[in-house]
Amino acid sequence: MRAILLDIDGTLVDSNGSHAEAWRAACAEFGYDRPLAFFRSMIGMGGDLLLPKIDPALSSERDPGKAMSSRRGDIFKQRFLPSLAATPGARELVERFKGDGMICVVASSSSAAELDALLDVAQITNLVDRRTTADDAETSKPAPDIVGVALRKAGVAANEAIMLGDTPYDVEAATKAGVRTIALRCGGWSDDDLAGAVAIYADPAELLARYPF
């Protein structure tokens, strides 16, 4: 194994609930009232795939879907980002990966600005070798596009990498790209939801305690 592909939201930053709240608030402003659980079940996929589940007519490429997605970002940054915290052991785990000579690549479909802020919360900005953002792929997770880009940026084959994620969408995207996944429960998903991962741990701290895996 030469590279670790790192999901951030829910994996290294405790942010999944906040993303769901931001989506609910933004959509309500545009007349789409849905329960929090509706949004929570889709956190981990990008807005390009989430919006049509709210209404098949919505698209992230045109209004009102584009405006809703932008508003979601504003609400997240203003109301929730300042109070976010890293998941237990997040920086320490990535430090261990780096210490063992692994290439650390963030495999995220967040915007560049949002990703910068999340990396600061996780305190791993200086530990990341490469990163992907929403600009790097046409379709977000569970499509394999982001994982494929992360592999190319790392310069490794699929069998030389491990995906670290927290949602079934991470597992599905990585599997489609031929990459094994280690899943964490700290994103709020059950072991059944994360079926397909080669191993499941509570959070980065438990994975580090059982390292090497």
N, C-alpha and C positions, 0 to 999 in steps of 0.2 A: 504494500500500500504506500503510495507516494503523495496522495492529496486528500484533503478533507474538504468537502463541499458543505458550506455552512448556511443553513437557513437562519434567519435572525428573529423574526417575530414569533413569539411563543417558545422559541428554542433557547435563545440567548438573552432575550428581553421579554419580560412579562407584559405583553401588549395585546394579546388576542381579544380579551374582553373590551379593551379600549377601542380597538378597531371596530368591533361589532357595535358599540355604542355610537361611534362616530358615523357609521353607515346608517344606523337607525335614525339618528338626528337629521342627517342630510336628506335622506329620502323622505322623511316626514315633512320637511320644508317644501318639497316638491309634490306633496299630496299622496305619497306612497307610505301609508302607515302599515308597518309589519312588526310583529313581536321581536324582542331581542333574540330569542332562540333561533328565529329564522336566519338572522344574520350571523349569529355565532356558529351555526353549522357550516357556513361557507367561508369562514375566515381561513386563509391559507391559499385560496385561489385568488387570482387578480380581478380587478374591477371589470376587465373585458369579458370575463365569464360570469361574474356575479350579477352584473346589471341585467342581462337577459332573463335571469331567474326571478328578478323582481317583476319584470314585464318584458315579454319577448320582443317588444318593439324598441326597447332601450338599447343603445350602443354607446360604448366609450368614445367612439369617433365623432359623434354628432350630438347636439343638444336635443332633449334635455339631459340625456345620459352623461354627456361630457361635462356639463355644468354640475350635475349631481356628484360626479366623481371628484371634481375640483373642490366642491364645497366640503365633501367628506375629508379631503386632505387638510383644508383650513381648520375644520373643527378638531380633527385629530391633533394638529400641531398646537392649536391654541388652548384647548380644554384638557387634553390628556398627556401629551408628550412631556410637559414639565414635571409630571409626577411619576413617570415610569421608572422602573428599576430593573436591573439585570436579574436573570434567574440565578439561583444559587450555584456558585462555582463556575460561572460563565467564563470570566477572564482566565481563571486558573486552568481550566480545561484547554482553552486555546493556547495558553502558554506552554502547556505540556505537549500539545501537537507540534508547536513551533520548535520546542526543545528537542524533539525527536526528528527534526528535519523535514517535516511534512509541509507541503504547499497548502496554505489556507486560502480558500477561495469562497467568497460570499456568493451564494446562489439565490438571489432575491429578485423579485419583480417590482420592488418599491421604486419610487422616483429617486433620483440621485440625491436631492436635498433631504428627503425623508430618511433615506438610508444613512447618510452622513450623521444625522441626529441619533439614529438608533445605534450606530456603531459607537458613538460617544457614550450613550447610556450603558452599553455593554462593556465599555472601557477596553475595546479591542481594536480601535482604529489603527494603532501602530503595529498590530500583529497580523493584519490582513495583507496578503500578497496580491490578490486580484479580487475583482468584484464584478457582478452583473447587476443591471438595473432594468427597469421597464423598457428602456430604449434598446435593449439587446435582443429582444425576441418579439415576434408577432403575437404569440399566444402564451399566456401565463400557465402556471401549474393548475391542473394536473397534466397539461401537455408537457412533453419532455424538453421543449425548446431551451428553457433557461439552464437546465442541467447540461444539455449539450454544449451551450456556450461556455459554461463554467469549465467543462472538461477541456475545451479548446484553449481557453485562457490559461489553464494550468499546464497544458502541454502533456496531458496524460491520457491513457486509454481508460475505458470504462471500468475494466477489471483492476485498475490501479488506484481507484478512488472509492471513498465511502461518503454517502450523504448523511448528514446529521440534521434531522428534522423533527417536527412535532405534530404533523397533521397527516391524514390519509392522502392528501394531495401531494405532499412531499414524497411519500412512499410510492405513489402511483407514477409521478413524474420521473423519479429516479429509476424505477423498475423498467419503464418504457425506454429509458436511455441505457439500460444494461448495467446500472449502478446499484450496489447494495445499500440499504438504509439502516442506520441505527436510529431508533425513534425514542423520543422523550415524552413523558406524560405531562410535563409542566405546561403544555399548551392547552390542556383540558380535554384531551381525547382519551378514550379507553383503549385497553389492549386489543379488544376486538376491532375497534376502529383502525388500529395501527397494524393489523394483520398484514403480513408480507414483509415487515421489517425483519432483519436477521437477529436483532436484539432490541429489547425495550427497557429503558431505565426511567427512574422518577424524574431526574433533572441532570444538568451537567455535573453537579457535585457527586451524585451516585456513580455516574459513568467514570469520573476521575478516580473515585475510590476503588473501582474495580478494574482500572487500567493496568496493563494493556488488555484489551478486549479480544 
